[in-house]
Amino acid sequence: MVQRYRSRVSGPLLDRIDLQIDVVPVPIKDLSDAPAGESSEEIRKRVIAARQIQENRFKNCPGIHCNAQMTEKMLQQYATPTPEAAEQLRRAMERLQLSARAYSRILKVARTIADLEGAEVVSFSHISEAISYRNLDRGDWAER
């Protein structure tokens, strides 16, 4: 039944979803063995810092406040990946047969990941992480 439902969701709709992640239940026995992660307060501080970076970036762009609102021209200006990262994205585009809209979404998410790290440029690791959040773009997602 789940497979039938998933197969009815159109590609253009999926393209508009930036983060597509399968969340699997964690076995109870593994919960107690999980390492301590970042605290909510630490995450909050990183998010606020990233939002400030974006507000400063777009201060002269009326109506644009965050990476998700960037135009294609702004992507070229603010989210140009390193050559290694661009090649990683090119390979993923071909292998996963992604659309132009997915390409833009990946760059926007990668720019945001870089901002969360305080990085000036979009690197290989940022692009790789952004691609990993596109689970529904993979051809077999309806069968899972």
N, CA, C and O atoms as a GROMACS GRO file, in nm:
protein
  576
    1MET      N    1   0.082  -0.118   0.000
    1MET     CA    2   0.000   0.000   0.000
    1MET      C    3   0.087   0.126   0.000
    1MET      O    4   0.059   0.222  -0.071
    2VAL      N    5   0.193   0.123   0.080
    2VAL     CA    6   0.285   0.237   0.085
    2VAL      C    7   0.349   0.257  -0.052
    2VAL      O    8   0.360   0.370  -0.099
    3GLN      N    9   0.392   0.149  -0.114
    3GLN     CA   10   0.454   0.158  -0.247
    3GLN      C   11   0.358   0.219  -0.348
    3GLN      O   12   0.399   0.303  -0.428
    4ARG      N   13   0.234   0.179  -0.345
    4ARG     CA   14   0.134   0.233  -0.438
    4ARG      C   15   0.115   0.383  -0.416
    4ARG      O   16   0.106   0.460  -0.512
    5TYR      N   17   0.109   0.424  -0.289
    5TYR     CA   18   0.094   0.566  -0.257
    5TYR      C   19   0.214   0.646  -0.305
    5TYR      O   20   0.199   0.749  -0.370
    6ARG      N   21   0.334   0.599  -0.274
    6ARG     CA   22   0.455   0.670  -0.313
    6ARG      C   23   0.467   0.684  -0.464
    6ARG      O   24   0.516   0.785  -0.513
    7SER      N   25   0.424   0.582  -0.538
    7SER     CA   26   0.437   0.587  -0.683
    7SER      C   27   0.342   0.690  -0.745
    7SER      O   28   0.360   0.726  -0.861
    8ARG      N   29   0.244   0.738  -0.671
    8ARG     CA   30   0.151   0.839  -0.722
    8ARG      C   31   0.204   0.981  -0.706
    8ARG      O   32   0.150   1.074  -0.765
    9VAL      N   33   0.309   1.000  -0.627
    9VAL     CA   34   0.366   1.133  -0.605
    9VAL      C   35   0.449   1.170  -0.727
    9VAL      O   36   0.537   1.094  -0.768
   10SER      N   37   0.422   1.286  -0.785
   10SER     CA   38   0.489   1.324  -0.909
   10SER      C   39   0.631   1.376  -0.885
   10SER      O   40   0.662   1.428  -0.778
   11GLY      N   41   0.714   1.361  -0.988
   11GLY     CA   42   0.852   1.411  -0.983
   11GLY      C   43   0.859   1.561  -0.959
   11GLY      O   44   0.938   1.604  -0.876
   12PRO      N   45   0.778   1.644  -1.031
   12PRO     CA   46   0.782   1.787  -1.007
   12PRO      C   47   0.748   1.826  -0.863
   12PRO      O   48   0.802   1.923  -0.810
   13LEU      N   49   0.660   1.750  -0.799
   13LEU     CA   50   0.630   1.778  -0.659
   13LEU      C   51   0.751   1.744  -0.572
   13LEU      O   52   0.787   1.822  -0.484
   14LEU      N   53   0.813   1.630  -0.596
   14LEU     CA   54   0.931   1.590  -0.519
   14LEU      C   55   1.044   1.690  -0.535
   14LEU      O   56   1.119   1.716  -0.440
   15ASP      N   57   1.057   1.748  -0.656
   15ASP     CA   58   1.162   1.847  -0.681
   15ASP      C   59   1.151   1.967  -0.587
   15ASP      O   60   1.251   2.032  -0.558
   16ARG      N   61   1.032   1.995  -0.541
   16ARG     CA   62   1.009   2.114  -0.458
   16ARG      C   63   1.033   2.087  -0.309
   16ARG      O   64   1.021   2.178  -0.227
   17ILE      N   65   1.068   1.966  -0.275
   17ILE     CA   66   1.096   1.930  -0.136
   17ILE      C   67   1.248   1.927  -0.119
   17ILE      O   68   1.316   1.843  -0.177
   18ASP      N   69   1.299   2.020  -0.038
   18ASP     CA   70   1.444   2.033  -0.025
   18ASP      C   71   1.509   1.918   0.050
   18ASP      O   72   1.612   1.866   0.007
   19LEU      N   73   1.451   1.878   0.160
   19LEU     CA   74   1.509   1.772   0.242
   19LEU      C   75   1.418   1.651   0.238
   19LEU      O   76   1.304   1.656   0.287
   20GLN      N   77   1.468   1.543   0.180
   20GLN     CA   78   1.390   1.420   0.164
   20GLN      C   79   1.467   1.307   0.233
   20GLN      O   80   1.558   1.248   0.174
   21ILE      N   81   1.431   1.279   0.355
   21ILE     CA   82   1.510   1.186   0.434
   21ILE      C   83   1.422   1.072   0.484
   21ILE      O   84   1.314   1.095   0.539
   22ASP      N   85   1.469   0.949   0.465
   22ASP     CA   86   1.402   0.833   0.524
   22ASP      C   87   1.445   0.826   0.670
   22ASP      O   88   1.564   0.830   0.701
   23VAL      N   89   1.350   0.817   0.758
   23VAL     CA   90   1.380   0.805   0.901
   23VAL      C   91   1.335   0.666   0.944
   23VAL      O   92   1.217   0.633   0.941
   24VAL      N   93   1.432   0.586   0.985
   24VAL     CA   94   1.400   0.450   1.029
   24VAL      C   95   1.401   0.446   1.182
   24VAL      O   96   1.481   0.514   1.246
   25PRO      N   97   1.313   0.366   1.240
   25PRO     CA   98   1.310   0.357   1.386
   25PRO      C   99   1.443   0.303   1.441
   25PRO      O  100   1.504   0.213   1.382
   26VAL      N  101   1.485   0.358   1.552
   26VAL     CA  102   1.606   0.312   1.618
   26VAL      C  103   1.567   0.203   1.718
   26VAL      O  104   1.478   0.224   1.800
   27PRO      N  105   1.632   0.087   1.711
   27PRO     CA  106   1.601  -0.018   1.808
   27PRO      C  107   1.625   0.032   1.952
   27PRO      O  108   1.722   0.103   1.978
   28ILE      N  109   1.539  -0.006   2.041
   28ILE     CA  110   1.547   0.037   2.181
   28ILE      C  111   1.685   0.011   2.240
   28ILE      O  112   1.739   0.096   2.312
   29LYS      N  113   1.744  -0.105   2.210
   29LYS     CA  114   1.874  -0.139   2.268
   29LYS      C  115   1.983  -0.042   2.223
   29LYS      O  116   2.082  -0.023   2.294
   30ASP      N  117   1.966   0.021   2.105
   30ASP     CA  118   2.066   0.115   2.055
   30ASP      C  119   2.051   0.255   2.114
   30ASP      O  120   2.145   0.334   2.109
   31LEU      N  121   1.936   0.287   2.169
   31LEU     CA  122   1.914   0.420   2.225
   31LEU      C  123   2.008   0.450   2.342
   31LEU      O  124   2.061   0.561   2.352
   32SER      N  125   2.029   0.352   2.427
   32SER     CA  126   2.114   0.376   2.543
   32SER      C  127   2.262   0.381   2.505
   32SER      O  128   2.343   0.435   2.580
   33ASP      N  129   2.298   0.326   2.389
   33ASP     CA  130   2.437   0.326   2.345
   33ASP      C  131   2.472   0.448   2.259
   33ASP      O  132   2.588   0.466   2.221
   34ALA      N  133   2.373   0.530   2.229
   34ALA     CA  134   2.395   0.644   2.140
   34ALA      C  135   2.486   0.746   2.208
   34ALA      O  136   2.467   0.779   2.325
   35PRO      N  137   2.586   0.797   2.135
   35PRO     CA  138   2.674   0.899   2.193
   35PRO      C  139   2.597   1.031   2.211
   35PRO      O  140   2.502   1.059   2.139
   36ALA      N  141   2.640   1.109   2.306
   36ALA     CA  142   2.577   1.239   2.330
   36ALA      C  143   2.605   1.329   2.210
   36ALA      O  144   2.718   1.339   2.164
   37GLY      N  145   2.502   1.392   2.161
   37GLY     CA  146   2.517   1.481   2.046
   37GLY      C  147   2.524   1.626   2.090
   37GLY      O  148   2.537   1.656   2.209
   38GLU      N  149   2.516   1.713   1.993
   38GLU     CA  150   2.517   1.856   2.018
   38GLU      C  151   2.391   1.893   2.097
   38GLU      O  152   2.284   1.839   2.072
   39SER      N  153   2.404   1.985   2.190
   39SER     CA  154   2.287   2.028   2.267
   39SER      C  155   2.200   2.119   2.181
   39SER      O  156   2.247   2.177   2.083
   40SER      N  157   2.076   2.130   2.218
   40SER     CA  158   1.982   2.218   2.146
   40SER      C  159   2.032   2.362   2.148
   40SER      O  160   2.016   2.434   2.049
   41GLU      N  161   2.090   2.404   2.257
   41GLU     CA  162   2.142   2.541   2.268
   41GLU      C  163   2.258   2.564   2.170
   41GLU      O  164   2.266   2.670   2.108
   42GLU      N  165   2.346   2.466   2.156
   42GLU     CA  166   2.457   2.478   2.060
   42GLU      C  167   2.404   2.486   1.917
   42GLU      O  168   2.451   2.566   1.837
   43ILE      N  169   2.307   2.403   1.886
   43ILE     CA  170   2.247   2.404   1.752
   43ILE      C  171   2.178   2.538   1.728
   43ILE      O  172   2.192   2.596   1.620
   44ARG      N  173   2.106   2.585   1.826
   44ARG     CA  174   2.037   2.714   1.815
   44ARG      C  175   2.137   2.826   1.782
   44ARG      O  176   2.110   2.909   1.696
   45LYS      N  177   2.249   2.827   1.850
   45LYS     CA  178   2.350   2.931   1.825
   45LYS      C  179   2.403   2.923   1.682
   45LYS      O  180   2.423   3.026   1.617
   46ARG      N  181   2.426   2.802   1.632
   46ARG     CA  182   2.475   2.786   1.494
   46ARG      C  183   2.371   2.832   1.393
   46ARG      O  184   2.404   2.895   1.292
   47VAL      N  185   2.245   2.801   1.420
   47VAL     CA  186   2.138   2.842   1.329
   47VAL      C  187   2.125   2.994   1.327
   47VAL      O  188   2.111   3.055   1.221
   48ILE      N  189   2.129   3.056   1.443
   48ILE     CA  190   2.120   3.202   1.450
   48ILE      C  191   2.237   3.266   1.376
   48ILE      O  192   2.219   3.364   1.304
   49ALA      N  193   2.357   3.212   1.394
   49ALA     CA  194   2.475   3.265   1.324
   49ALA      C  195   2.460   3.249   1.172
   49ALA      O  196   2.494   3.340   1.097
   50ALA      N  197   2.410   3.135   1.128
   50ALA     CA  198   2.390   3.111   0.984
   50ALA      C  199   2.286   3.206   0.928
   50ALA      O  200   2.303   3.260   0.819
   51ARG      N  201   2.178   3.228   1.001
   51ARG     CA  202   2.074   3.321   0.956
   51ARG      C  203   2.130   3.464   0.947
   51ARG      O  204   2.093   3.540   0.858
   52GLN      N  205   2.217   3.499   1.040
   52GLN     CA  206   2.279   3.633   1.037
   52GLN      C  207   2.369   3.647   0.914
   52GLN      O  208   2.370   3.751   0.848
   53ILE      N  209   2.444   3.542   0.883
   53ILE     CA  210   2.528   3.542   0.762
   53ILE      C  211   2.440   3.566   0.640
   53ILE      O  212   2.475   3.646   0.553
   54GLN      N  213   2.328   3.498   0.633
   54GLN     CA  214   2.238   3.512   0.518
   54GLN      C  215   2.174   3.650   0.513
   54GLN      O  216   2.163   3.709   0.405
   55GLU      N  217   2.133   3.702   0.627
   55GLU     CA  218   2.076   3.839   0.629
   55GLU      C  219   2.178   3.940   0.579
   55GLU      O  220   2.145   4.030   0.503
   56ASN      N  221   2.303   3.926   0.622
   56ASN     CA  222   2.409   4.016   0.577
   56ASN      C  223   2.435   3.998   0.427
   56ASN      O  224   2.455   4.097   0.356
   57ARG      N  225   2.434   3.876   0.381
   57ARG     CA  226   2.459   3.846   0.240
   57ARG      C  227   2.355   3.914   0.150
   57ARG      O  228   2.388   3.966   0.044
   58PHE      N  229   2.230   3.913   0.195
   58PHE     CA  230   2.121   3.962   0.112
   58PHE      C  231   2.068   4.099   0.155
   58PHE      O  232   1.958   4.138   0.117
   59LYS      N  233   2.146   4.172   0.233
   59LYS     CA  234   2.097   4.302   0.285
   59LYS      C  235   2.063   4.401   0.174
   59LYS      O  236   1.979   4.488   0.193
   60ASN      N  237   2.126   4.389   0.058
   60ASN     CA  238   2.098   4.480  -0.054
   60ASN      C  239   2.006   4.417  -0.159
   60ASN      O  240   1.995   4.468  -0.270
   61CYS      N  241   1.941   4.308  -0.121
   61CYS     CA  242   1.851   4.237  -0.215
   61CYS      C  243   1.710   4.240  -0.157
   61CYS      O  244   1.676   4.156  -0.074
   62PRO      N  245   1.627   4.335  -0.201
   62PRO     CA  246   1.491   4.345  -0.145
   62PRO      C  247   1.413   4.215  -0.161
   62PRO      O  248   1.411   4.153  -0.267
   63GLY      N  249   1.348   4.174  -0.052
   63GLY     CA  250   1.264   4.055  -0.055
   63GLY      C  251   1.339   3.924  -0.040
   63GLY      O  252   1.276   3.818  -0.033
   64ILE      N  253   1.472   3.928  -0.034
   64ILE     CA  254   1.552   3.806  -0.017
   64ILE      C  255   1.615   3.811   0.122
   64ILE      O  256   1.686   3.905   0.156
   65HIS      N  257   1.587   3.709   0.201
   65HIS     CA  258   1.638   3.706   0.339
   65HIS      C  259   1.718   3.581   0.371
   65HIS      O  260   1.796   3.579   0.466
   66CYS      N  261   1.700   3.476   0.290
   66CYS     CA  262   1.769   3.351   0.319
   66CYS      C  263   1.803   3.277   0.189
   66CYS      O  264   1.755   3.312   0.081
   67ASN      N  265   1.886   3.177   0.201
   67ASN     CA  266   1.934   3.102   0.085
   67ASN      C  267   1.822   3.041   0.003
   67ASN      O  268   1.832   3.034  -0.120
   68ALA      N  269   1.716   2.997   0.066
   68ALA     CA  270   1.606   2.932  -0.005
   68ALA      C  271   1.541   3.027  -0.106
   68ALA      O  272   1.478   2.981  -0.201
   69GLN      N  273   1.554   3.157  -0.087
   69GLN     CA  274   1.492   3.255  -0.174
   69GLN      C  275   1.583   3.301  -0.288
   69GLN      O  276   1.542   3.385  -0.369
   70MET      N  277   1.704   3.248  -0.295
   70MET     CA  278   1.797   3.292  -0.399
   70MET      C  279   1.744   3.263  -0.539
   70MET      O  280   1.680   3.161  -0.564
   71THR      N  281   1.774   3.356  -0.629
   71THR     CA  282   1.745   3.336  -0.771
   71THR      C  283   1.859   3.257  -0.834
   71THR      O  284   1.961   3.233  -0.769
   72GLU      N  285   1.842   3.216  -0.959
   72GLU     CA  286   1.949   3.143  -1.028
   72GLU      C  287   2.075   3.229  -1.039
   72GLU      O  288   2.186   3.178  -1.023
   73LYS      N  289   2.059   3.357  -1.064
   73LYS     CA  290   2.175   3.447  -1.073
   73LYS      C  291   2.248   3.455  -0.939
   73LYS      O  292   2.371   3.455  -0.934
   74MET      N  293   2.171   3.461  -0.831
   74MET     CA  294   2.231   3.465  -0.697
   74MET      C  295   2.305   3.336  -0.666
   74MET      O  296   2.408   3.338  -0.598
   75LEU      N  297   2.252   3.223  -0.714
   75LEU     CA  298   2.321   3.095  -0.694
   75LEU      C  299   2.462   3.102  -0.752
   75LEU      O  300   2.558   3.055  -0.690
   76GLN      N  301   2.474   3.159  -0.871
   76GLN     CA  302   2.605   3.171  -0.934
   76GLN      C  303   2.696   3.263  -0.854
   76GLN      O  304   2.818   3.242  -0.849
   77GLN      N  305   2.640   3.363  -0.793
   77GLN     CA  306   2.719   3.459  -0.717
   77GLN      C  307   2.759   3.408  -0.578
   77GLN      O  308   2.872   3.426  -0.535
   78TYR      N  309   2.664   3.342  -0.508
   78TYR     CA  310   2.686   3.307  -0.368
   78TYR      C  311   2.705   3.159  -0.339
   78TYR      O  312   2.750   3.123  -0.230
   79ALA      N  313   2.670   3.073  -0.434
   79ALA     CA  314   2.675   2.929  -0.404
   79ALA      C  315   2.756   2.851  -0.507
   79ALA      O  316   2.731   2.732  -0.528
   80THR      N  317   2.852   2.916  -0.570
   80THR     CA  318   2.936   2.845  -0.667
   80THR      C  319   3.024   2.747  -0.591
   80THR      O  320   3.102   2.787  -0.505
   81PRO      N  321   3.012   2.619  -0.623
   81PRO     CA  322   3.094   2.519  -0.551
   81PRO      C  323   3.239   2.519  -0.601
   81PRO      O  324   3.269   2.568  -0.710
   82THR      N  325   3.326   2.463  -0.519
   82THR     CA  326   3.464   2.444  -0.562
   82THR      C  327   3.463   2.350  -0.683
   82THR      O  328   3.364   2.279  -0.705
   83PRO      N  329   3.571   2.347  -0.762
   83PRO     CA  330   3.573   2.256  -0.878
   83PRO      C  331   3.546   2.110  -0.841
   83PRO      O  332   3.473   2.040  -0.911
   84GLU      N  333   3.604   2.065  -0.732
   84GLU     CA  334   3.583   1.927  -0.686
   84GLU      C  335   3.436   1.904  -0.649
   84GLU      O  336   3.380   1.799  -0.681
   85ALA      N  337   3.375   2.001  -0.583
   85ALA     CA  338   3.235   1.990  -0.544
   85ALA      C  339   3.144   1.996  -0.666
   85ALA      O  340   3.044   1.925  -0.672
   86ALA      N  341   3.178   2.080  -0.762
   86ALA     CA  342   3.100   2.090  -0.885
   86ALA      C  343   3.101   1.958  -0.960
   86ALA      O  344   2.999   1.917  -1.016
   87GLU      N  345   3.216   1.892  -0.962
   87GLU     CA  346   3.226   1.762  -1.029
   87GLU      C  347   3.142   1.658  -0.955
   87GLU      O  348   3.078   1.574  -1.019
   88GLN      N  349   3.143   1.661  -0.823
   88GLN     CA  350   3.061   1.570  -0.743
   88GLN      C  351   2.913   1.591  -0.776
   88GLN      O  352   2.838   1.494  -0.793
   89LEU      N  353   2.871   1.716  -0.786
   89LEU     CA  354   2.732   1.746  -0.818
   89LEU      C  355   2.697   1.701  -0.960
   89LEU      O  356   2.589   1.647  -0.984
   90ARG      N  357   2.787   1.724  -1.054
   90ARG     CA  358   2.764   1.682  -1.192
   90ARG      C  359   2.743   1.530  -1.200
   90ARG      O  360   2.650   1.483  -1.266
   91ARG      N  361   2.830   1.455  -1.130
   91ARG     CA  362   2.817   1.308  -1.130
   91ARG      C  363   2.684   1.265  -1.068
   91ARG      O  364   2.618   1.174  -1.120
   92ALA      N  365   2.645   1.329  -0.960
   92ALA     CA  366   2.517   1.294  -0.896
   92ALA      C  367   2.400   1.327  -0.987
   92ALA      O  368   2.304   1.251  -0.994
   93MET      N  369   2.407   1.438  -1.055
   93MET     CA  370   2.300   1.477  -1.148
   93MET      C  371   2.282   1.371  -1.255
   93MET      O  372   2.169   1.334  -1.289
   94GLU      N  373   2.392   1.322  -1.308
   94GLU     CA  374   2.385   1.219  -1.413
   94GLU      C  375   2.340   1.084  -1.356
   94GLU      O  376   2.251   1.020  -1.413
   95ARG      N  377   2.400   1.043  -1.246
   95ARG     CA  378   2.371   0.912  -1.189
   95ARG      C  379   2.226   0.902  -1.140
   95ARG      O  380   2.160   0.800  -1.161
   96LEU      N  381   2.177   1.007  -1.077
   96LEU     CA  382   2.042   1.006  -1.021
   96LEU      C  383   1.938   1.065  -1.116
   96LEU      O  384   1.819   1.067  -1.086
   97GLN      N  385   1.986   1.113  -1.231
   97GLN     CA  386   1.899   1.175  -1.331
   97GLN      C  387   1.812   1.284  -1.268
   97GLN      O  388   1.689   1.282  -1.277
   98LEU      N  389   1.878   1.379  -1.203
   98LEU     CA  390   1.809   1.486  -1.134
   98LEU      C  391   1.771   1.598  -1.230
   98LEU      O  392   1.832   1.615  -1.335
   99SER      N  393   1.670   1.673  -1.192
   99SER     CA  394   1.622   1.784  -1.274
   99SER      C  395   1.702   1.912  -1.245
   99SER      O  396   1.780   1.918  -1.151
  100ALA      N  397   1.680   2.012  -1.328
  100ALA     CA  398   1.743   2.143  -1.308
  100ALA      C  399   1.696   2.203  -1.175
  100ALA      O  400   1.773   2.268  -1.105
  101ARG      N  401   1.569   2.181  -1.141
  101ARG     CA  402   1.518   2.232  -1.014
  101ARG      C  403   1.590   2.165  -0.896
  101ARG      O  404   1.625   2.232  -0.799
  102ALA      N  405   1.613   2.035  -0.905
  102ALA     CA  406   1.684   1.964  -0.799
  102ALA      C  407   1.827   2.017  -0.787
  102ALA      O  408   1.879   2.030  -0.676
  103TYR      N  409   1.889   2.049  -0.901
  103TYR     CA  410   2.025   2.106  -0.901
  103TYR      C  411   2.028   2.234  -0.818
  103TYR      O  412   2.115   2.252  -0.733
  104SER      N  413   1.932   2.323  -0.843
  104SER     CA  414   1.926   2.449  -0.769
  104SER      C  415   1.900   2.426  -0.622
  104SER      O  416   1.961   2.491  -0.536
  105ARG      N  417   1.811   2.334  -0.592
  105ARG     CA  418   1.779   2.304  -0.452
  105ARG      C  419   1.901   2.249  -0.378
  105ARG      O  420   1.926   2.285  -0.262
  106ILE      N  421   1.975   2.164  -0.444
  106ILE     CA  422   2.097   2.108  -0.382
  106ILE      C  423   2.196   2.219  -0.352
  106ILE      O  424   2.256   2.222  -0.245
  107LEU      N  425   2.215   2.311  -0.447
  107LEU     CA  426   2.308   2.422  -0.424
  107LEU      C  427   2.262   2.510  -0.308
  107LEU      O  428   2.345   2.554  -0.227
  108LYS      N  429   2.134   2.536  -0.298
  108LYS     CA  430   2.083   2.619  -0.188
  108LYS      C  431   2.104   2.550  -0.053
  108LYS      O  432   2.144   2.614   0.044
  109VAL      N  433   2.075   2.422  -0.049
  109VAL     CA  434   2.095   2.347   0.077
  109VAL      C  435   2.244   2.340   0.110
  109VAL      O  436   2.282   2.356   0.226
  110ALA      N  437   2.329   2.318   0.010
  110ALA     CA  438   2.474   2.313   0.033
  110ALA      C  439   2.525   2.447   0.084
  110ALA      O  440   2.611   2.451   0.172
  111ARG      N  441   2.473   2.558   0.029
  111ARG     CA  442   2.512   2.692   0.076
  111ARG      C  443   2.474   2.708   0.223
  111ARG      O  444   2.549   2.766   0.301
  112THR      N  445   2.356   2.658   0.260
  112THR     CA  446   2.310   2.667   0.398
  112THR      C  447   2.398   2.582   0.490
  112THR      O  448   2.431   2.624   0.601
  113ILE      N  449   2.434   2.463   0.446
  113ILE     CA  450   2.523   2.377   0.524
  113ILE      C  451   2.657   2.448   0.546
  113ILE      O  452   2.712   2.445   0.656
  114ALA      N  453   2.708   2.510   0.441
  114ALA     CA  454   2.834   2.587   0.453
  114ALA      C  455   2.816   2.701   0.553
  114ALA      O  456   2.905   2.726   0.634
  115ASP      N  457   2.703   2.770   0.548
  115ASP     CA  458   2.678   2.879   0.642
  115ASP      C  459   2.673   2.828   0.786
  115ASP      O  460   2.723   2.894   0.877
  116LEU      N  461   2.614   2.711   0.807
  116LEU     CA  462   2.608   2.654   0.942
  116LEU      C  463   2.747   2.623   0.995
  116LEU      O  464   2.770   2.625   1.116
  117GLU      N  465   2.840   2.593   0.904
  117GLU     CA  466   2.979   2.569   0.943
  117GLU      C  467   3.061   2.698   0.948
  117GLU      O  468   3.174   2.698   0.997
  118GLY      N  469   3.004   2.806   0.898
  118GLY     CA  470   3.078   2.932   0.890
  118GLY      C  471   3.178   2.933   0.776
  118GLY      O  472   3.274   3.009   0.778
  119ALA      N  473   3.156   2.849   0.675
  119ALA     CA  474   3.248   2.837   0.561
  119ALA      C  475   3.213   2.939   0.453
  119ALA      O  476   3.095   2.964   0.426
  120GLU      N  477   3.315   2.995   0.393
  120GLU     CA  478   3.296   3.094   0.286
  120GLU      C  479   3.254   3.030   0.155
  120GLU      O  480   3.172   3.086   0.081
  121VAL      N  481   3.309   2.913   0.124
  121VAL     CA  482   3.282   2.849  -0.005
  121VAL      C  483   3.206   2.718   0.015
  121VAL      O  484   3.212   2.655   0.120
  122VAL      N  485   3.135   2.680  -0.090
  122VAL     CA  486   3.062   2.553  -0.090
  122VAL      C  487   3.160   2.446  -0.136
  122VAL      O  488   3.206   2.446  -0.250
  123SER      N  489   3.190   2.354  -0.046
  123SER     CA  490   3.292   2.253  -0.073
  123SER      C  491   3.230   2.116  -0.102
  123SER      O  492   3.108   2.099  -0.100
  124PHE      N  493   3.318   2.022  -0.129
  124PHE     CA  494   3.278   1.884  -0.159
  124PHE      C  495   3.188   1.826  -0.049
  124PHE      O  496   3.086   1.764  -0.079
  125SER      N  497   3.226   1.847   0.077
  125SER     CA  498   3.147   1.790   0.187
  125SER      C  499   3.008   1.853   0.194
  125SER      O  500   2.912   1.784   0.228
  126HIS      N  501   2.996   1.980   0.164
  126HIS     CA  502   2.866   2.047   0.167
  126HIS      C  503   2.775   1.993   0.057
  126HIS      O  504   2.657   1.966   0.079
  127ILE      N  505   2.832   1.977  -0.063
  127ILE     CA  506   2.754   1.923  -0.175
  127ILE      C  507   2.714   1.778  -0.146
  127ILE      O  508   2.600   1.739  -0.171
  128SER      N  509   2.808   1.700  -0.095
  128SER     CA  510   2.779   1.559  -0.064
  128SER      C  511   2.666   1.546   0.037
  128SER      O  512   2.577   1.463   0.021
  129GLU      N  513   2.671   1.629   0.141
  129GLU     CA  514   2.565   1.624   0.242
  129GLU      C  515   2.431   1.666   0.183
  129GLU      O  516   2.328   1.603   0.210
  130ALA      N  517   2.431   1.771   0.102
  130ALA     CA  518   2.306   1.818   0.040
  130ALA      C  519   2.248   1.710  -0.052
  130ALA      O  520   2.126   1.690  -0.053
  131ILE      N  521   2.333   1.642  -0.127
  131ILE     CA  522   2.286   1.534  -0.215
  131ILE      C  523   2.226   1.421  -0.131
  131ILE      O  524   2.126   1.360  -0.170
  132SER      N  525   2.287   1.394  -0.016
  132SER     CA  526   2.238   1.284   0.068
  132SER      C  527   2.098   1.311   0.121
  132SER      O  528   2.029   1.218   0.163
  133TYR      N  529   2.055   1.436   0.121
  133TYR     CA  530   1.921   1.472   0.167
  133TYR      C  531   1.817   1.461   0.056
  133TYR      O  532   1.702   1.500   0.077
  134ARG      N  533   1.855   1.409  -0.061
  134ARG     CA  534   1.761   1.396  -0.173
  134ARG      C  535   1.721   1.250  -0.192
  134ARG      O  536   1.725   1.199  -0.304
  135ASN      N  537   1.683   1.182  -0.087
  135ASN     CA  538   1.648   1.039  -0.094
  135ASN      C  539   1.536   1.008  -0.191
  135ASN      O  540   1.539   0.903  -0.255
  136LEU      N  541   1.439   1.094  -0.204
  136LEU     CA  542   1.325   1.064  -0.289
  136LEU      C  543   1.356   1.082  -0.437
  136LEU      O  544   1.277   1.041  -0.522
  137ASP      N  545   1.469   1.144  -0.469
  137ASP     CA  546   1.509   1.158  -0.609
  137ASP      C  547   1.566   1.029  -0.665
  137ASP      O  548   1.576   1.013  -0.786
  138ARG      N  549   1.603   0.938  -0.578
  138ARG     CA  550   1.661   0.813  -0.624
  138ARG      C  551   1.551   0.728  -0.686
  138ARG      O  552   1.438   0.725  -0.638
  139GLY      N  553   1.585   0.661  -0.793
  139GLY     CA  554   1.487   0.586  -0.871
  139GLY      C  555   1.410   0.481  -0.795
  139GLY      O  556   1.297   0.450  -0.834
  140ASP      N  557   1.465   0.423  -0.689
  140ASP     CA  558   1.400   0.312  -0.621
  140ASP      C  559   1.318   0.356  -0.498
  140ASP      O  560   1.274   0.270  -0.422
  141TRP      N  561   1.297   0.484  -0.478
  141TRP     CA  562   1.235   0.528  -0.353
  141TRP      C  563   1.092   0.475  -0.336
  141TRP      O  564   1.049   0.454  -0.223
  142ALA      N  565   1.019   0.453  -0.445
  142ALA     CA  566   0.881   0.405  -0.432
  142ALA      C  567   0.877   0.258  -0.388
  142ALA      O  568   0.776   0.213  -0.332
  143GLU      N  569   0.986   0.184  -0.412
  143GLU     CA  570   0.988   0.043  -0.372
  143GLU      C  571   1.030   0.023  -0.228
  143GLU      O  572   1.007  -0.084  -0.172
  144ARG      N  573   1.090   0.123  -0.167
  144ARG     CA  574   1.139   0.107  -0.030
  144ARG      C  575   1.028   0.097   0.071
  144ARG      O  576   1.054   0.083   0.190
   0.00000   0.00000   0.00000
